[in-house]
Amino acid sequence: MTDLRYDVIGIGNAIVDIIGRCDEAFLAEVGVAKGSMRLVDADEIKKIYSSMGPAIETSGGSAANTIAGVASFGGRAAFIGTVADDEFGRIFSHDIRSVGVAFNVPSVSNGTPTSRSLILVTPDGERTMNTYLGISTNLIEAQLDLEMIQASSILYLEGYLFDQPQAKAAFRAALQTAKTAGRKTALTLSDGFCVDRHRDEFLALIRAGVDILFANESEIKSLYQTESFDFAAEKARSDTKLAVLTRSAKGSEIHFEGETIRIGTFPVSEVVDTTGAGDLYAAGFLFGYANGLHLETAGRLASLAASEIISHTGARPAVSLQELARQHGLIS
């Protein structure tokens, strides 16, 4: 068996976030539902960008944010995703490596640009995403570093990447590689609209052996087509070994072997930007789980990371999560 070198390896979209503030009237003007994530083409993203106010550019992508969070906790982390040989691709590659994440996928030069997401943040901190997927959805099985997957305690897969046939094939190959090596596998549902597009395939993946399922309340209810969170949670409990479900201000629930562990939120003085809250929640939980901590402690690390990320603009930690966790007595 390959020796473990990483706590978590993530596979997902490699995206550069362009974050700006707006009011709800602007959302109506560009025709997007508040709090949603929609896919747009190159022309649409240029149109929105030209009409939005000042913005901050920072590397993002859901699984990439999670993996950066694992590294901030002091975890050993790696990422697989596709970028183009362009300015945004170089920004993404530099940023993720600079926080200690192993990222070895060569950039691609085929004329398709690096993915980017225009994130519009309203005064209440809610984020609305307009994402041009660009080259990130072109991930193919040949780009997978199978040895790196085998050397990782947990394989973490991002639901957003599941839109293209070749990416689906890469997902399944990665899952099989991890399972054969005796590693744990995790999937995040990513977004309610993403669930609507891929419900049956997600359920098949989960039931085929995903060990850890991450979802927020709207995503898990969408997956099981119900308005009842409790019903959806019970279904998730029967379909996977470990279901980790977030409920915004209500906290989160961890469902494992008939047990439900409820985790409260950490208070913040002001919710500035909810971008990346779920991503960093997953980071805290995966770090704790990979390092053998009790599920409740892993959940508290997750909640702590989520509280840090919503206290500032951007989806990457502004402070060391390792030091923050030590201050709260969660790790030594």
N, C-alpha and C positions, 0 to 999 in steps of 0.2 A: 504493500500500500504506500502511496506517495505521502511523504511527511507533510504535516500541516505547517503552512507558512503564513496563512491569512485567516483572520477571524471571519471575514465576510467578503465575498466578491459579488458585485452588482452588475447586472446587464440591463441597459436602458438607453433612452435617447440622450445624446450628448448635445445640450442646448445652451446657448447664451441668452440669459434673461435681460430684457430691457424694461426696467421698472419705472413707471411714472404715476403721478397722482392725478385724479380727475374727480368730477362730481357725477352723480347719477344721470344727469342730463346728457353728458358726453357719452355714457354707455348707450343711452337710447339713440343718440345721434348715429353711432356706428353700428347699431342694431345687434347688440349682444346682451344676453341675460346676465345680470349681476351674479357673481360667484361661480360662473360656469367656466369650462374650458372648451374652446372651439378650435377646429382646425381651419386655417386660412391658406390661400395660395400666395405666391410671391407678390402679385399685384395688390392684393388686399392688405398685406402687411405693410407695404410701402405707403398705401393710402392712410392707414391708421397712424403710422409712425410720423407722417408729415403733418398730421393735425393734432397730435398729442403734445403736451407740454414738456418741460425739461425731464430728462430721464437718467437713470443710473444703469450702466452695463455691468453685469456680473455673471459668472458662469453658473448654470443651473442644470435643469433636468432632474426629474424626480428621484430616480435611483442614484444618480450622481450626487445629489444633495445628501441622500441617506448615507452614502459611502463616505463622503467628506465628514459627516457627523460622526461616524464610527471612528475615523482617524482622529477627530478632535477629542474623543474620549480616551485616546491612547491605544485604540485598537489597530490591528494590522488589517489593512483594507486594500482592495483592488477593484478596478472597474473595466468593463468592456463596453465600448460604444464607438460610433463612427463619426468622424469629423472630416471636413474637406481641408485641402491645403490652401486655406485662405485666412484672412485676418481673424475672423471669429473662431476658426478652428485652432489657430495658434493661441488665442486667448483662453479657450477652454482647456487645451492641453497643459498650458503653463499653470493655470489656476489649480487644476485638480492634482497635479504633481507637487505643487508648492505646499499643499497641506499634508503631504506624506502618503498619497494614494498611488499605488502602482498602476500605471496606465501605459500599455505597450502597443496598442492598436495603431498601425501606420495610417497616416492621413491619406485621403483619396483625392485624386485629381481627375474628375470626369465631367466638370462643368456644373455640377449641382452644388450649391453652397451649403455651408454649415447651418444647422437648424438654429432658429431663434424664436423667442416667445416674448410678445409685448404684454406685459402684466400691468393692468390698470388697477390702481388701489384707490378706493373711495375713502372718505373721511372716517368711516367706522372701521377701517383696517381690512375690509373684505377685498380679496383679490379676484380679478376677472382676467382670464388668460386667452390670448389670441396667438395660436402657435402655428408657425410655418415649420413643418417637419424636415424639409430639405433632405439632406443626405443621411440623417440619422436612421431613417426607416430602411435604409439599404443594407443594414447589417445582414450578413450571410453566415452560414455555418462555418465556412472556411476561415472567417475572422476570429472564431472562438479559440482561445488559448486553453485547450483541454487540460493540459498539465496544471495550469493555474487554477482551474475549476476543481480539479482533483485535490489540490493542495489547500483548499479553503474549507473551513468548518461549515459555513453556510453559503449557499447560492441564493441570491436575492434577485427576483425578476420583476420588472416594471410592466404593469398592464398596458401603459400607454404605447409600448413598442409593438403591440400585438396586431397592428393593422395590416401589415404586408405579409404575403405568403412566405417569403424567404425568411422574414424575421420569426414567424411562427415555427418554421422548421429549425431555426437556430435555437429557439426556446426549448423545443422538445429534445434536441440533441444535447443541450446543456443540462437539462433535467436528467436525462438518461446517464450522462457522464457522472454527475454528482451522485445519483442513486447507486450506480455501480461501484463508486468509490466509498460508499457508506457515509456520505455527507448529508446534512440536512438541507431542505429546500424551502424557500419562502416565496410568496407571491403577493404583490400589492395590487388591488383592483384599480387603483389610480383615480377613477372618475366615474360618476354615474352614467354619463353618456358613453364612456368606454365600455362599461358593463352592458349597456343596451345593445351595442354593436356586436359584442362577443359573448353573450351570456352562456350559450350552450357550450362553446369551446372552453370558456373559463371553468364551468362546472365539470367538464370532462377532465381538464387538467388537475383541478383540485381533488377530484375523487380518484384520480390515477396515482396520487401520492404526494401532493404538496403537503409538507409538514407544518408550515406556519402560514396562515392566511391573515393579511392585513387589510382592513377596510374601515371606512367611516360609516356613520349611520345611514346616510343616503345610499351609499354604494351597496351595503349589505342588504338593504331593503330592496334595492333594484335587482340584485342578483337573484333573490328569491321571490320577486314580484309580489311584495306584500307591503302594507302600510304599518305593520307591527314590527317594531325592533325586536321584541322578545321572541316572536316567532322566527324571525330571520336568524337571530343568534342561536336558537335551538337547532335550526337546520344546519348552520355552519358548524356547530359542535358535532353533529353527526357525520358531516362530510370531510372534516379534516381533524388532525390530531390536536392542533392548537390554533384557536381563532383569537386574534387581537383586534378589538373593535373600539374605535374612538367615537366620542359623542360631543365634541367641542367643549362648551362650558360645563357639561354634565360629567366630564371626565372620560374614563375608558373602562372597558371590561376585558378580562383575559379568561377565555374558556378553555379548560384543559381537564380531560378525564373526569367529566361530571362536576368539576369544581368551577365556580365563577369567582374571580378575584376582581374587585372594583377598585379602581385607582382614581384618586382625586386630582384636581388640577393644582398647579403652583400659581399663587397670585402674581399678577404683574400690575405695575402702576398704570400702564396704558397699553392697549392693543394698537400697535402701530401698523403692522402688516402681517396678515395671516399666511402669506406665501411661504410654503415649505413646512408648515406646522406638522402635517402628517408625515412628511419625509423625515423630519428630525425626530419625531416620535418613534418611527421605525428604527432610526439609528440608535437611540438609547436602548430600545428593547433588544435589538439584535446584538449590540455590544454586551449587554448583561447576559443574555442567553448563551452567547458563544463562549463566555468566560465562566459559565457554570453558576451564575448567581441565581438566587431564588426568583421565581416568576414575579412576585410582588416587588422585589427590588428592581428587577428589569423594567417593570412597569413604571416605577417611580423615576428611574433614570429617563425613561421615554417621556414622561410628563414634564420633567425638568427641562429636557432639551426643547420640547415644544414651546414651553413658556419663554425660554431664552429667545427663540427665533421670532416669536410674534412681538417682541419688545423693540424691534428695530426693522429697518427696511432691508430686504434681501433674504435669500433662503440659505445662506451659509452662516455658521456661528460667528458672532462678533467677539466672543471670548473663548478661552479654552474650556470645553465641556468637562474635561478631566478635572480641572481645578474647581469648576463650579460644583461638580458631583462630590468632590472631597469636602468642600465647604458645607455641604448639606449632609455629610456623614454617610453617603451612599456607597462610596468606595474608599479604600485606604490609600 
